[in-house]
Amino acid sequence: MKTAAVPESRTAAALAARRHKTETALKRVREAITRLRREKAQISVAAVARRADVSRTFLYDNPEARAVIASALAEAGGLRTQLLADQDEERQATWRERALNAEDALKATHGEILTQRTRIGELLGQIRDLEAEWTEEAIQRITTENTTLKQRVRQLTADNRTLDERLKAARSNLRFQDRRVADLEARITDPGAVT
């Protein structure tokens, strides 16, 4: 029983401390608004937050603080209240739009993933079909034929190189023979030049 009482007392103490902290912050907010009115300064959420040494989040989240600021702004002309409401609506519209955009993007992404999965399945099926067409014997036969063809290509390349060298030698001999025939023809036509 004592163990149950201790957590309850701690919880109660924590709640009391939180309430006290909130009440202190609300008191500072009211005092800040009073000072701003006395100084005839513009009342705004940022100005009240600075003067009261509280966060803007506190001012927006705490209903009493929000009501105090709203009434101060209403007294200051009501325009600022409308601006806050507009800003709040604008923020909500922006978040709503972002959420809708994110939802649309998520739907598009899921559709693309489904399309890609379907395509991958089709391609895997094609690979399996291609693998099924080739038996181990056919692969071995094609590999052997490929090796034979490569050897034949090497042999034909070597033969081509040999024939090319013979052709060059024959052309060289032909040029030499043409010069010799031309020289002999020149000697026959000009017998005085023969020595």
Secondary structure as UniProt FT lines:
FT   HELIX           2..38
FT   TURN            39..40
FT   HELIX           45..52
FT   HELIX           56..61
FT   HELIX           63..75
FT   TURN            76..77
FT   HELIX           79..133
FT   HELIX           136..189
FT   HELIX           191..193
//
